[in-house]
Amino acid sequence: MSQKFYVAACVFTEEYPALSKKICDYLREKFSMPIIRCCVDKYKVAEFEQRMPENFRDEWRAIKHFEKFPPGSTMISICHNCSAIFEERHPEFFRESIWEFILSDENFPYPNHHGEAITIQDCWRSKENSAEQEAVREILRRMNFKIVELEENHGRTKFCGVSLYQPQPPRNPKLAPKRFLYGAQGLFQEHTPEQKKSLMEEHCAKIRTEKVAAYCHYCIRGLKLGGAKAFHLAQLLFEEGGQY
C-alpha cells in the first residue's frame, strides 16, 4: 500500500483557516496522514505564514512546508493548482482528490440535507478529472442533496470565477505548462472589476437553485461576486451540519 500525504494548500488555507484545520485534524487523527503546506518547495513560505490569521499562524508554521515522499506515493489534494503542478512536475506520484479519499472512509458522518436541491459547479482547472467530478456528486448524494446540473458541466465547464479574467501567477505556466500555458489559450487576460462582476452575474443567472456547491476556492469567490449563495464542498462536509 503506497504512502498517502495531504497538501493543505496555502491559498485555500488562507481563505478558510478554520476549515483547513478541521480537514487536517480529520486526516491526522483518523489516518495518521502526513501533511505538507505547499506543492512547491520554498514557495513564499514567510509570506503565507504572515497572511494567515494570527490565531492560526503558529499551527500553520508547525506543518512542514514541503517534503519529498518516495515514488509511488499518493498526493491527496483539495486545490486544483496543487494537483496540476504535481501532475506535471511529479509524475512519480499518484494523485487523488480529497473527495475521492473521503468516499473511501466507510465511517464518514455525512450530514443530512433532506433532499434539498443544490446546483453543482465544476471547475475549469479540473475539467478532465472525471474521477473527482463523480466523487463530488456521490458525496452530495450521500449528504442527501438533489443535484442540479448546469449545461456547461464536467469537461464542458469554462468556469473558475474571475481567476480566468486576470493575469495568473507567473509560476503556474512555468510549473504546469500543459494546463496553464498550452491549455489556457485566450484565458488569464486582464478585465476591469466592472467586467468581472458583470461576467459573474451573467454566469450566476443560469443557477436556478437557492444554493450552489463548488469544490474550488476560486470558483466560490466568483460565484459569490455574481450574487450566488455558494458553499465550498468542504464547508458542507465539515461545517454546515457536519460533525467535524
CORQUIHU-V501204 format. One record per residue. N is the residue number from 1. SS is DSSP state (A for helix, B for strand, O for the rest). PHI is phi in whole degrees, 0 to 359 (NA if undefined). Layout:
{{N	SS	PHI} {N	SS	PHI}}
This chain:
{{1	O	NA} {2	O	284} {3	O	295} {4	B	247} {5	B	220} {6	B	246} {7	B	259} {8	O	292} {9	O	77} {10	A	299} {11	A	290} {12	A	301} {13	A	291} {14	A	301} {15	A	280} {16	O	229} {17	A	299} {18	A	294} {19	A	294} {20	A	300} {21	A	299} {22	A	298} {23	A	294} {24	A	298} {25	A	298} {26	A	301} {27	A	289} {28	A	291} {29	A	288} {30	A	268} {31	A	234} {32	O	52} {33	O	279} {34	B	293} {35	B	231} {36	B	238} {37	O	279} {38	O	228} {39	O	272} {40	O	229} {41	O	298} {42	O	67} {43	O	274} {44	O	46} {45	A	300} {46	A	294} {47	A	298} {48	A	289} {49	A	300} {50	A	290} {51	A	280} {52	O	285} {53	O	304} {54	A	302} {55	A	284} {56	A	243} {57	A	298} {58	A	296} {59	A	294} {60	A	294} {61	A	298} {62	A	288} {63	O	279} {64	B	300} {65	O	294} {66	O	205} {67	O	209} {68	O	268} {69	O	269} {70	O	292} {71	O	306} {72	O	92} {73	O	290} {74	B	246} {75	B	270} {76	B	264} {77	B	228} {78	O	245} {79	O	244} {80	A	287} {81	A	296} {82	A	303} {83	A	299} {84	A	295} {85	A	293} {86	A	295} {87	A	300} {88	A	269} {89	A	269} {90	O	229} {91	O	293} {92	O	285} {93	O	256} {94	B	277} {95	B	231} {96	B	213} {97	B	285} {98	A	301} {99	A	290} {100	A	296} {101	A	295} {102	A	300} {103	A	299} {104	O	282} {105	O	274} {106	O	293} {107	O	252} {108	O	294} {109	O	273} {110	O	291} {111	O	291} {112	O	252} {113	O	255} {114	O	55} {115	O	77} {116	B	296} {117	B	282} {118	B	214} {119	B	276} {120	B	253} {121	B	253} {122	O	278} {123	O	243} {124	A	303} {125	A	292} {126	A	225} {127	O	293} {128	O	268} {129	O	273} {130	A	293} {131	A	296} {132	A	294} {133	A	300} {134	A	290} {135	A	297} {136	A	301} {137	A	292} {138	A	294} {139	A	297} {140	A	298} {141	A	296} {142	A	291} {143	O	274} {144	O	63} {145	B	263} {146	B	265} {147	B	276} {148	B	246} {149	B	264} {150	O	276} {151	O	298} {152	O	268} {153	O	235} {154	A	49} {155	A	288} {156	A	272} {157	O	295} {158	O	238} {159	O	253} {160	O	205} {161	A	61} {162	A	273} {163	A	298} {164	A	275} {165	A	249} {166	O	202} {167	O	300} {168	O	269} {169	O	304} {170	A	302} {171	A	293} {172	A	298} {173	A	293} {174	A	284} {175	A	276} {176	O	222} {177	A	296} {178	A	300} {179	A	276} {180	A	259} {181	O	241} {182	A	291} {183	A	268} {184	A	233} {185	O	298} {186	O	85} {187	O	258} {188	O	59} {189	O	260} {190	O	294} {191	O	228} {192	O	286} {193	A	304} {194	A	293} {195	A	295} {196	A	299} {197	A	298} {198	A	297} {199	A	296} {200	A	290} {201	A	295} {202	A	298} {203	A	294} {204	A	292} {205	O	296} {206	O	278} {207	O	273} {208	O	255} {209	O	259} {210	O	295} {211	B	243} {212	B	226} {213	B	250} {214	B	225} {215	O	231} {216	O	214} {217	A	293} {218	A	291} {219	A	300} {220	A	300} {221	A	304} {222	A	294} {223	A	298} {224	A	292} {225	A	298} {226	O	280} {227	O	97} {228	O	277} {229	B	271} {230	B	255} {231	B	231} {232	B	290} {233	A	305} {234	A	296} {235	A	297} {236	A	296} {237	A	280} {238	A	251} {239	O	233} {240	O	283} {241	O	87} {242	O	284} {243	O	254} {244	O	261}}
